[in-house]
Amino acid sequence: MARQFNALIDSPPETCEVNGREYMVNTDFRFVFSYLRLQDSDEENEDKISLGLSMFFGPIYYEDIQGLAEWLKWYMDCGKSEEELPSSGPPVFDLLQDCGLIYAAFMQAYHVNLRKVKMHWWIFSELLRGLPTGTGLSGIMELRGRKVEDWMKPEQKMELIAAQLRVRIRKGEMIEE
């Protein structure tokens, strides 16, 4: 069993080995944002895969594509297995849609200007998970996750639903009014 990453004492991965070849990895958190934006684009699927892998690894060998894709998923999940990843209900957070709120939250909580700092994806993820309540991001996440309760008055239910619609995650959605 692989041990869990400890941000205080472990070095996050900087290289990847596939088929006996070692690849240096572009580890800055911005590459993950760029990769996710590419995956959201209208590019052909095969192009997305090769372009995405090249962003992280530079030139790659064709026979390494599958192994690099698997490694990249592991990397983006910060070394966590499927069982270790949170999966409680619908998402209340989206990296791309909430990027402005993430920027503001890092400034507010950590006094870190994400436009000026280079940070490994795994370290960025740890800090993101540890953001305190009281940021705009935490408020939006709480609103998205709030449930309409039976005890609420009809007007309270409608207000909550209307507020949630304004801040909903829009990825791949079809809206029926």
ZADO-1210 file (C-alpha; in nm, 4 decimals, padded with zeros to 6 digits):
<atoms>
<atom x="00.0000" y="00.0000" z="00.0000" code="MET" pos="1"/>
<atom x="00.1396" y="00.3371" z="-00.0993" code="ALA" pos="2"/>
<atom x="00.1620" y="00.5848" z="00.1817" code="ARG" pos="3"/>
<atom x="-00.0331" y="00.9071" z="00.1680" code="GLN" pos="4"/>
<atom x="00.1510" y="01.2267" z="00.0754" code="PHE" pos="5"/>
<atom x="00.2552" y="01.4354" z="00.3746" code="ASN" pos="6"/>
<atom x="00.3065" y="01.7976" z="00.2722" code="ALA" pos="7"/>
<atom x="00.5342" y="01.8619" z="00.5689" code="LEU" pos="8"/>
<atom x="00.7929" y="01.5913" z="00.5045" code="ILE" pos="9"/>
<atom x="00.7431" y="01.4400" z="00.1573" code="ASP" pos="10"/>
<atom x="00.8612" y="01.5845" z="-00.1715" code="SER" pos="11"/>
<atom x="00.5856" y="01.5823" z="-00.4316" code="PRO" pos="12"/>
<atom x="00.6659" y="01.4054" z="-00.7591" code="PRO" pos="13"/>
<atom x="00.8686" y="01.5947" z="-01.0191" code="GLU" pos="14"/>
<atom x="00.9320" y="01.3082" z="-01.2637" code="THR" pos="15"/>
<atom x="00.7425" y="01.0178" z="-01.4096" code="CYS" pos="16"/>
<atom x="00.8786" y="00.6881" z="-01.5415" code="GLU" pos="17"/>
<atom x="00.6945" y="00.5007" z="-01.8158" code="VAL" pos="18"/>
<atom x="00.8365" y="00.2061" z="-02.0134" code="ASN" pos="19"/>
<atom x="01.1800" y="00.2700" z="-01.8683" code="GLY" pos="20"/>
<atom x="01.1835" y="00.6353" z="-01.9812" code="ARG" pos="21"/>
<atom x="01.1912" y="00.9164" z="-01.7289" code="GLU" pos="22"/>
<atom x="00.9912" y="01.2300" z="-01.8024" code="TYR" pos="23"/>
<atom x="01.0298" y="01.5609" z="-01.6218" code="MET" pos="24"/>
<atom x="00.6881" y="01.6949" z="-01.5223" code="VAL" pos="25"/>
<atom x="00.5670" y="02.0536" z="-01.5402" code="ASN" pos="26"/>
<atom x="00.4360" y="02.0585" z="-01.1842" code="THR" pos="27"/>
<atom x="00.3105" y="02.4156" z="-01.1469" code="ASP" pos="28"/>
<atom x="-00.0611" y="02.4290" z="-01.0604" code="PHE" pos="29"/>
<atom x="-00.1282" y="02.6431" z="-01.3697" code="ARG" pos="30"/>
<atom x="-00.0636" y="02.3417" z="-01.5938" code="PHE" pos="31"/>
<atom x="-00.3584" y="02.1624" z="-01.4320" code="VAL" pos="32"/>
<atom x="-00.5818" y="02.4644" z="-01.4963" code="PHE" pos="33"/>
<atom x="-00.4605" y="02.4815" z="-01.8580" code="SER" pos="34"/>
<atom x="-00.5132" y="02.1075" z="-01.9004" code="TYR" pos="35"/>
<atom x="-00.8688" y="02.1289" z="-01.7654" code="LEU" pos="36"/>
<atom x="-00.9421" y="02.4212" z="-01.9963" code="ARG" pos="37"/>
<atom x="-00.8119" y="02.2183" z="-02.2904" code="LEU" pos="38"/>
<atom x="-01.0329" y="01.9237" z="-02.1920" code="GLN" pos="39"/>
<atom x="-01.3326" y="02.1616" z="-02.1878" code="ASP" pos="40"/>
<atom x="-01.2492" y="02.2910" z="-02.5372" code="SER" pos="41"/>
<atom x="-01.3949" y="02.1875" z="-02.8720" code="ASP" pos="42"/>
<atom x="-01.0694" y="02.0225" z="-02.9836" code="GLU" pos="43"/>
<atom x="-01.0922" y="01.6667" z="-03.1154" code="GLU" pos="44"/>
<atom x="-01.0508" y="01.4095" z="-02.8365" code="ASN" pos="45"/>
<atom x="-00.7248" y="01.2622" z="-02.9725" code="GLU" pos="46"/>
<atom x="-00.5778" y="01.6115" z="-02.9964" code="ASP" pos="47"/>
<atom x="-00.6799" y="01.6855" z="-02.6375" code="LYS" pos="48"/>
<atom x="-00.4969" y="01.3782" z="-02.5135" code="ILE" pos="49"/>
<atom x="-00.1706" y="01.4411" z="-02.6967" code="SER" pos="50"/>
<atom x="-00.1737" y="01.8188" z="-02.6377" code="LEU" pos="51"/>
<atom x="-00.2562" y="01.7675" z="-02.2704" code="GLY" pos="52"/>
<atom x="00.0203" y="01.5139" z="-02.2169" code="LEU" pos="53"/>
<atom x="00.2726" y="01.7347" z="-02.3991" code="SER" pos="54"/>
<atom x="00.1846" y="02.0241" z="-02.1691" code="MET" pos="55"/>
<atom x="00.2980" y="01.8202" z="-01.8702" code="PHE" pos="56"/>
<atom x="00.5763" y="01.6077" z="-02.0167" code="PHE" pos="57"/>
<atom x="00.7056" y="01.7822" z="-02.3297" code="GLY" pos="58"/>
<atom x="00.7794" y="01.5548" z="-02.6283" code="PRO" pos="59"/>
<atom x="00.6496" y="01.2027" z="-02.5663" code="ILE" pos="60"/>
<atom x="00.6802" y="00.8629" z="-02.7312" code="TYR" pos="61"/>
<atom x="00.3624" y="00.7234" z="-02.8850" code="TYR" pos="62"/>
<atom x="00.3936" y="00.3950" z="-02.6950" code="GLU" pos="63"/>
<atom x="00.4053" y="00.5866" z="-02.3633" code="ASP" pos="64"/>
<atom x="00.0719" y="00.7655" z="-02.4099" code="ILE" pos="65"/>
<atom x="-00.1385" y="00.5173" z="-02.2102" code="GLN" pos="66"/>
<atom x="00.1062" y="00.5005" z="-01.9206" code="GLY" pos="67"/>
<atom x="00.1492" y="00.8784" z="-01.9123" code="LEU" pos="68"/>
<atom x="-00.2297" y="00.9294" z="-01.9184" code="ALA" pos="69"/>
<atom x="-00.2702" y="00.6931" z="-01.6215" code="GLU" pos="70"/>
<atom x="00.0127" y="00.8620" z="-01.4349" code="TRP" pos="71"/>
<atom x="-00.1374" y="01.2067" z="-01.5067" code="LEU" pos="72"/>
<atom x="-00.4721" y="01.1025" z="-01.3568" code="LYS" pos="73"/>
<atom x="-00.2894" y="00.9784" z="-01.0457" code="TRP" pos="74"/>
<atom x="-00.0926" y="01.3051" z="-01.0347" code="TYR" pos="75"/>
<atom x="-00.3999" y="01.5259" z="-01.0719" code="MET" pos="76"/>
<atom x="-00.5676" y="01.3272" z="-00.7920" code="ASP" pos="77"/>
<atom x="-00.2599" y="01.4034" z="-00.5772" code="CYS" pos="78"/>
<atom x="-00.1678" y="01.0366" z="-00.5470" code="GLY" pos="79"/>
<atom x="-00.5013" y="00.9421" z="-00.3925" code="LYS" pos="80"/>
<atom x="-00.6858" y="00.6254" z="-00.4911" code="SER" pos="81"/>
<atom x="-01.0512" y="00.6321" z="-00.5988" code="GLU" pos="82"/>
<atom x="-01.1537" y="00.5304" z="-00.2449" code="GLU" pos="83"/>
<atom x="-00.9615" y="00.8229" z="-00.0916" code="GLU" pos="84"/>
<atom x="-01.1212" y="01.0848" z="-00.3153" code="LEU" pos="85"/>
<atom x="-01.4258" y="01.2696" z="-00.1825" code="PRO" pos="86"/>
<atom x="-01.7513" y="01.1650" z="-00.3468" code="SER" pos="87"/>
<atom x="-02.0371" y="01.2928" z="-00.1369" code="SER" pos="88"/>
<atom x="-02.3144" y="01.4180" z="-00.3609" code="GLY" pos="89"/>
<atom x="-02.3117" y="01.6708" z="-00.6397" code="PRO" pos="90"/>
<atom x="-02.0038" y="01.8922" z="-00.6765" code="PRO" pos="91"/>
<atom x="-02.0005" y="02.2261" z="-00.4979" code="VAL" pos="92"/>
<atom x="-01.6762" y="02.3388" z="-00.6578" code="PHE" pos="93"/>
<atom x="-01.5222" y="02.3636" z="-01.0039" code="ASP" pos="94"/>
<atom x="-01.1587" y="02.4642" z="-01.0548" code="LEU" pos="95"/>
<atom x="-01.2178" y="02.6499" z="-01.3808" code="LEU" pos="96"/>
<atom x="-01.5439" y="02.8220" z="-01.2962" code="GLN" pos="97"/>
<atom x="-01.4264" y="02.9189" z="-00.9490" code="ASP" pos="98"/>
<atom x="-01.0733" y="03.0310" z="-01.0451" code="CYS" pos="99"/>
<atom x="-01.1400" y="03.3956" z="-00.9565" code="GLY" pos="100"/>
<atom x="-01.2735" y="03.2947" z="-00.6161" code="LEU" pos="101"/>
<atom x="-00.9693" y="03.0707" z="-00.5641" code="ILE" pos="102"/>
<atom x="-00.7389" y="03.3618" z="-00.6450" code="TYR" pos="103"/>
<atom x="-00.9224" y="03.5892" z="-00.4016" code="ALA" pos="104"/>
<atom x="-00.9330" y="03.3230" z="-00.1283" code="ALA" pos="105"/>
<atom x="-00.5562" y="03.2639" z="-00.1493" code="PHE" pos="106"/>
<atom x="-00.4970" y="03.6383" z="-00.1240" code="MET" pos="107"/>
<atom x="-00.7346" y="03.6678" z="00.1713" code="GLN" pos="108"/>
<atom x="-00.6261" y="03.3597" z="00.3666" code="ALA" pos="109"/>
<atom x="-00.2577" y="03.3222" z="00.2796" code="TYR" pos="110"/>
<atom x="-00.1579" y="03.6600" z="00.1328" code="HIS" pos="111"/>
<atom x="-00.0357" y="03.4688" z="-00.1727" code="VAL" pos="112"/>
<atom x="-00.0727" y="03.6218" z="-00.5166" code="ASN" pos="113"/>
<atom x="-00.1223" y="03.3147" z="-00.7340" code="LEU" pos="114"/>
<atom x="-00.0289" y="03.5155" z="-01.0435" code="ARG" pos="115"/>
<atom x="00.3213" y="03.5704" z="-00.9095" code="LYS" pos="116"/>
<atom x="00.4120" y="03.2446" z="-00.7353" code="VAL" pos="117"/>
<atom x="00.5214" y="02.9105" z="-00.8742" code="LYS" pos="118"/>
<atom x="00.3661" y="02.6265" z="-00.6741" code="MET" pos="119"/>
<atom x="00.3545" y="02.2498" z="-00.7176" code="HIS" pos="120"/>
<atom x="00.0038" y="02.1195" z="-00.7907" code="TRP" pos="121"/>
<atom x="00.0053" y="01.8961" z="-00.4821" code="TRP" pos="122"/>
<atom x="00.1014" y="02.1849" z="-00.2507" code="ILE" pos="123"/>
<atom x="-00.1570" y="02.4098" z="-00.4158" code="PHE" pos="124"/>
<atom x="-00.4196" y="02.1362" z="-00.3627" code="SER" pos="125"/>
<atom x="-00.3315" y="02.1033" z="00.0060" code="GLU" pos="126"/>
<atom x="-00.3676" y="02.4783" z="00.0546" code="LEU" pos="127"/>
<atom x="-00.6925" y="02.4822" z="-00.1433" code="LEU" pos="128"/>
<atom x="-00.8389" y="02.2070" z="00.0742" code="ARG" pos="129"/>
<atom x="-00.7311" y="02.3957" z="00.3854" code="GLY" pos="130"/>
<atom x="-00.8885" y="02.7293" z="00.3010" code="LEU" pos="131"/>
<atom x="-01.0771" y="02.8633" z="00.6015" code="PRO" pos="132"/>
<atom x="-01.4417" y="02.9587" z="00.6114" code="THR" pos="133"/>
<atom x="-01.5091" y="03.3249" z="00.5586" code="GLY" pos="134"/>
<atom x="-01.3784" y="03.3448" z="00.2025" code="THR" pos="135"/>
<atom x="-01.6041" y="03.4118" z="-00.0947" code="GLY" pos="136"/>
<atom x="-01.5197" y="03.0634" z="-00.2210" code="LEU" pos="137"/>
<atom x="-01.6295" y="02.8929" z="00.1009" code="SER" pos="138"/>
<atom x="-01.9534" y="03.0923" z="00.0958" code="GLY" pos="139"/>
<atom x="-02.0342" y="02.9876" z="-00.2613" code="ILE" pos="140"/>
<atom x="-01.9500" y="02.6241" z="-00.1847" code="MET" pos="141"/>
<atom x="-02.1739" y="02.6301" z="00.1237" code="GLU" pos="142"/>
<atom x="-02.4603" y="02.7818" z="-00.0787" code="LEU" pos="143"/>
<atom x="-02.4245" y="02.5250" z="-00.3570" code="ARG" pos="144"/>
<atom x="-02.4291" y="02.2407" z="-00.1047" code="GLY" pos="145"/>
<atom x="-02.7190" y="02.3637" z="00.1080" code="ARG" pos="146"/>
<atom x="-03.0238" y="02.1400" z="00.0909" code="LYS" pos="147"/>
<atom x="-03.3832" y="02.2530" z="00.0588" code="VAL" pos="148"/>
<atom x="-03.5390" y="02.1322" z="00.3836" code="GLU" pos="149"/>
<atom x="-03.8991" y="02.0331" z="00.4527" code="ASP" pos="150"/>
<atom x="-03.9186" y="02.2732" z="00.7474" code="TRP" pos="151"/>
<atom x="-03.8457" y="02.5735" z="00.5242" code="MET" pos="152"/>
<atom x="-04.1295" y="02.8060" z="00.4278" code="LYS" pos="153"/>
<atom x="-04.2116" y="02.8044" z="00.0537" code="PRO" pos="154"/>
<atom x="-04.0582" y="03.1511" z="00.0048" code="GLU" pos="155"/>
<atom x="-03.7361" y="03.0369" z="00.1792" code="GLN" pos="156"/>
<atom x="-03.7180" y="02.7364" z="-00.0509" code="LYS" pos="157"/>
<atom x="-03.7658" y="02.9553" z="-00.3583" code="MET" pos="158"/>
<atom x="-03.5022" y="03.2046" z="-00.2394" code="GLU" pos="159"/>
<atom x="-03.2514" y="02.9244" z="-00.1814" code="LEU" pos="160"/>
<atom x="-03.3204" y="02.7641" z="-00.5184" code="ILE" pos="161"/>
<atom x="-03.2907" y="03.1011" z="-00.6957" code="ALA" pos="162"/>
<atom x="-02.9596" y="03.1758" z="-00.5195" code="ALA" pos="163"/>
<atom x="-02.8261" y="02.8294" z="-00.6039" code="GLN" pos="164"/>
<atom x="-02.9210" y="02.8747" z="-00.9693" code="LEU" pos="165"/>
<atom x="-02.7208" y="03.1998" z="-00.9814" code="ARG" pos="166"/>
<atom x="-02.4023" y="03.0299" z="-00.8547" code="VAL" pos="167"/>
<atom x="-02.4512" y="02.6823" z="-01.0022" code="ARG" pos="168"/>
<atom x="-02.1695" y="02.4933" z="-01.1659" code="ILE" pos="169"/>
<atom x="-02.2299" y="02.5327" z="-01.5386" code="ARG" pos="170"/>
<atom x="-02.0036" y="02.2629" z="-01.6779" code="LYS" pos="171"/>
<atom x="-02.1852" y="02.0690" z="-01.9525" code="GLY" pos="172"/>
<atom x="-02.5273" y="02.1640" z="-01.8313" code="GLU" pos="173"/>
<atom x="-02.8562" y="02.1869" z="-02.0096" code="MET" pos="174"/>
<atom x="-03.0963" y="02.4167" z="-01.8281" code="ILE" pos="175"/>
<atom x="-03.4706" y="02.3822" z="-01.8282" code="GLU" pos="176"/>
<atom x="-03.6445" y="02.6837" z="-01.6850" code="GLU" pos="177"/>
</atoms>
